[in-house]
Every structure is written in structure tokens, then in C-alpha cells.
């Protein structure tokens, strides 16, 4: 059935609760769209005794952004969120390996990117490492604030860079991220390979709180940069 030509449209009305249940199942099973989730659930129901295993329906391709995501009604976030077997959230999928990655391409305000770059240089680290640290910490804190256990994400938190930050760079009375020209709304692209679990948590959170992934990443980097800079007496 998954390979049959899909050329017949079925108009379908469901209740808000049914839509929420479909969306929750979709994210738990890492299905790419709401329409595909409905097709898989129909296929499951058509099997004798509804015994069709989830593995027979799940596309091996990772979940990606699609128009259905923006159009769906967000689920409640917190302890009341329904739990789907066999695991509650996409990043808890036991089939995932900690070595799996997913490409993330977003744009963030230029001044934030400049500040992160500066922090990376001062800590003898790389910008990509700091992005992973900032985003992972932000996701774990945000999920905890909504009553959601972030495990196993919290076990994947990168270690903080322990190198000393040097605030005394000669001739730098104003730092480049403070220049008005870098704070005029210009954006900078960030392309990074994230651990797959972190990417799934970002995608899930973006959907449920109706905030774009790029805005979540920008806020994570802003908070991280502000905290690090304040620790050495500077301001973002």
C-alpha cells in the first residue's frame, strides 16, 4: 500500500482532539507530514486486527519541514501532553544513534553571530562548538521549564569550553558586535550538523510553541553570548 499511486483526494473533517492525537502520533513516529501520518494510520487500521507494526509504515527518511507543520494546531506542551508508545518524544527514539547528525541551516542576527565568533576565538574553540553548546543548553532548559524530561538530551550536552576569555584585546574600546552597522537587521547564515536527537528536539519544540527554528536558535545564541560576555564584564 505505501507504494500505490496516491491520486485520490479524500476530504476529511476531524475534531480538534483527533487532530491533536494524529499530530502527536506523527511526531512520535517521525513521519514527514500530517497527510502521510493519516495514510499510515489508515493502513494500520485496514490490517487484520490492526496488527501492522509501526516499522512497516515508517519512512526511513528523517522528518523534514513541510507546509503541514505550519498549518497544524499546536499540541499542549507540558505534563498534560499525551504520551505515544513506544517512546514519549522523537528524541527518545531508541532506534537513533548518538552518532547520527542532521544538517541545520538557519539565519541569525549578524551582531549575535559576530559575538559568538569572538567568543570562539577568545576561548580557543570553534563557532560551531559554541553553537551546539548554546542550543543544547537552551533546549534542555526550555523543555524542563515546560515539565518535560529532556533525557536523553541532557546526557548529550557538550562540555563547556574552559579556556579563559580574554576581555583585554588591545585597541578594542568598542567591540564589533556593538557597532550600529552590525545591528541594523542584517542576518548571517549558520550551517551546522547537529546531533540528530538535538535536531529532533528543536523541530518538535518549534512546532509545539509555534516559533520558527531560526528564532529559537537566535535566542539560544543571544542568551549564551550575553551570559559569557557578562562574565567578563562586557555587554552584548
C-alpha positions as CSV (number, residue, x, y, z in Angstrom):
1,X,0.0,0.0,0.0
2,X,2.8,2.6,0.7
3,X,3.9,2.4,-2.9
4,X,0.5,2.7,-4.5
5,X,-0.2,5.7,-6.7
6,X,-1.8,8.3,-4.4
7,X,-4.1,10.2,-6.8
8,X,-7.4,10.3,-5.0
9,X,-8.2,13.1,-2.6
10,X,-10.3,12.3,0.5
11,X,-11.9,15.3,2.1
12,X,-11.9,14.7,5.8
13,X,-13.1,16.6,8.9
14,X,-11.9,15.7,12.3
15,X,-12.3,17.1,15.8
16,X,-9.6,19.2,17.5
17,X,-8.8,16.3,19.8
18,X,-8.5,13.9,16.9
19,X,-6.2,16.3,15.1
20,X,-4.0,16.6,18.2
21,X,-3.8,12.8,18.6
22,X,-2.8,12.4,14.9
23,X,-0.1,15.1,15.2
24,X,1.3,13.6,18.4
25,X,1.5,10.1,16.8
26,X,3.1,11.7,13.7
27,X,5.9,13.3,15.7
28,X,6.5,10.3,17.9
29,X,6.9,8.2,14.8
30,X,9.0,10.8,12.9
31,X,6.6,10.9,10.0
32,X,7.3,13.7,7.5
33,X,3.8,15.2,7.2
34,X,0.3,15.1,8.7
35,X,-1.1,13.7,5.4
36,X,1.4,10.8,5.5
37,X,0.6,10.2,9.2
38,X,-3.1,9.9,8.3
39,X,-2.3,7.5,5.4
40,X,-0.2,5.3,7.7
41,X,-2.9,5.2,10.4
42,X,-5.5,4.2,7.8
43,X,-3.2,1.5,6.6
44,X,-2.7,0.3,10.1
45,X,-6.5,0.2,10.7
46,X,-7.1,-1.7,7.5
47,X,-4.8,-4.5,8.6
48,X,-6.4,-7.6,10.2
49,X,-6.7,-7.0,13.9
50,X,-4.8,-3.7,13.4
51,X,-1.6,-5.6,13.8
52,X,0.5,-3.8,11.3
53,X,3.8,-2.9,13.0
54,X,5.0,0.8,13.1
55,X,8.2,-0.2,11.4
56,X,6.4,-1.4,8.3
57,X,4.9,2.1,7.8
58,X,7.6,4.5,8.8
59,X,9.6,6.1,6.0
60,X,13.3,5.8,6.6
61,X,13.8,9.5,5.6
62,X,14.1,11.9,8.5
63,X,11.2,14.3,9.4
64,X,11.6,17.5,7.4
65,X,9.8,20.9,7.2
66,X,6.7,20.9,5.2
67,X,3.5,23.0,4.8
68,X,1.6,20.7,7.1
69,X,3.8,21.8,10.0
70,X,2.8,25.4,9.7
71,X,-0.9,24.6,9.2
72,X,-1.4,22.2,12.1
73,X,-2.9,23.1,15.5
74,X,-0.2,23.1,18.2
75,X,-0.4,20.5,20.9
76,X,-0.3,21.4,24.6
77,X,3.2,21.4,26.0
78,X,3.9,20.2,29.5
79,X,2.9,17.3,31.7
80,X,-0.6,17.0,30.1
81,X,0.9,16.2,26.7
82,X,-0.2,12.8,25.6
83,X,2.5,10.1,25.6
84,X,2.8,7.9,22.5
85,X,4.1,4.4,22.7
86,X,6.7,3.1,22.5
87,X,8.6,6.3,23.5
88,X,7.2,9.7,24.5
89,X,9.1,12.1,22.3
90,X,11.0,11.9,19.0
91,X,14.5,12.4,20.5
92,X,13.8,9.4,22.8
93,X,13.6,7.0,19.8
94,X,15.8,4.0,20.7
95,X,16.5,3.5,17.0
96,X,18.5,6.7,17.0
97,X,22.3,6.5,17.3
98,X,24.2,9.2,19.2
99,X,26.4,9.5,16.2
100,X,23.6,10.4,13.8
101,X,23.5,14.0,12.6
102,X,21.1,16.3,10.8
103,X,22.1,19.4,8.8
104,X,20.6,22.7,10.2
105,X,20.6,25.8,8.0
106,X,19.3,29.0,9.7
107,X,19.9,32.7,9.7
108,X,20.6,34.7,12.9
109,X,21.1,38.4,13.5
110,X,24.6,39.5,12.4
111,X,25.6,41.0,15.8
112,X,24.9,37.7,17.6
113,X,26.9,35.8,15.0
114,X,29.8,38.2,15.5
115,X,29.7,37.9,19.3
116,X,29.7,34.1,19.1
117,X,32.7,34.2,16.7
118,X,34.6,36.5,19.0
119,X,33.9,34.2,22.0
120,X,35.1,31.2,20.0
121,X,38.4,33.0,19.2
122,X,38.9,34.0,22.8
123,X,38.2,30.5,24.1
124,X,40.3,28.7,21.5
125,X,37.2,26.9,20.4
126,X,35.2,26.9,17.2
127,X,32.0,28.8,16.5
128,X,30.2,25.5,15.6
129,X,31.1,24.0,19.0
130,X,29.7,27.1,20.8
131,X,26.5,26.9,18.7
132,X,26.0,23.3,19.7
133,X,26.6,24.1,23.4
134,X,24.3,27.1,23.3
135,X,21.4,25.4,21.5
136,X,21.6,22.2,23.5
137,X,21.5,24.1,26.8
138,X,18.6,26.2,25.6
139,X,16.6,23.2,24.5
140,X,17.2,21.3,27.8
141,X,16.2,24.4,29.9
142,X,13.1,25.1,27.7
143,X,11.9,21.6,27.9
144,X,12.4,21.4,31.7
145,X,10.5,24.7,32.1
146,X,7.5,23.0,30.4
147,X,7.7,20.0,32.7
148,X,9.2,17.7,30.0
149,X,12.1,15.4,30.9
150,X,14.9,16.3,28.4
151,X,16.6,12.9,28.7
152,X,18.5,11.7,26.8
153,X,19.2,15.2,25.5
154,X,20.7,16.3,28.8
155,X,23.2,13.4,28.6
156,X,24.4,14.7,25.3
157,X,25.2,18.3,26.5
158,X,28.6,19.3,25.2
159,X,31.2,20.2,27.7
160,X,31.6,24.0,28.2
161,X,34.8,25.5,26.9
162,X,37.1,26.0,29.9
163,X,39.6,28.2,28.2
164,X,39.9,31.7,29.7
165,X,38.1,34.5,27.9
166,X,40.4,37.5,27.3
167,X,38.5,40.8,27.5
168,X,41.6,42.9,27.2
169,X,42.2,42.8,23.5
170,X,44.4,45.8,22.7
171,X,42.8,48.8,20.9
172,X,39.2,47.4,21.3
173,X,37.2,50.1,23.1
174,X,34.1,49.1,21.2
175,X,33.6,45.6,20.1
176,X,32.4,44.8,16.6
177,X,29.1,43.3,17.7
178,X,28.3,46.7,19.3
179,X,28.7,48.7,16.1
180,X,25.4,50.1,14.8
181,X,26.2,48.7,11.3
182,X,26.0,45.1,12.7
183,X,22.7,45.8,14.5
184,X,20.7,47.1,11.5
185,X,18.7,44.0,11.0
186,X,21.2,42.1,8.8
187,X,21.3,38.4,9.1
188,X,24.1,35.8,8.9
189,X,23.7,32.2,7.8
190,X,24.7,29.4,10.1
191,X,25.1,25.9,8.6
192,X,25.9,23.2,11.1
193,X,25.5,19.4,11.6
194,X,23.6,18.8,14.9
195,X,23.2,15.5,16.7
196,X,20.0,14.0,15.4
197,X,18.4,14.0,18.8
198,X,19.1,17.7,19.3
199,X,17.7,18.5,15.8
200,X,14.5,16.5,16.5
201,X,14.0,18.3,19.8
202,X,14.5,21.6,18.0
203,X,12.0,20.6,15.3
204,X,9.5,19.3,17.9
205,X,9.7,22.4,20.1
206,X,9.4,24.8,17.1
207,X,6.2,23.1,16.1
208,X,4.6,23.0,19.5
209,X,5.3,26.5,20.6
210,X,4.8,28.0,17.2
211,X,8.2,29.6,16.9
212,X,10.5,29.3,13.9
213,X,13.6,27.2,14.3
214,X,15.8,30.2,13.3
215,X,14.2,32.2,16.1
216,X,14.8,29.5,18.7
217,X,18.5,29.2,17.6
218,X,18.9,33.0,17.6
219,X,17.5,33.2,21.2
220,X,19.7,30.4,22.3
221,X,22.8,32.1,20.9
222,X,21.8,35.5,22.3
223,X,21.4,34.2,25.8
224,X,24.6,32.2,25.7
225,X,26.6,35.2,24.3
226,X,25.1,37.6,26.8
227,X,25.9,35.3,29.7
228,X,29.5,34.7,28.6
229,X,30.2,38.3,27.9
230,X,28.8,39.5,31.2
231,X,31.0,37.0,33.0
232,X,34.0,39.1,31.8
233,X,32.4,42.5,32.2
234,X,31.2,43.1,28.7
235,X,27.7,43.6,27.2
236,X,26.1,42.1,24.1
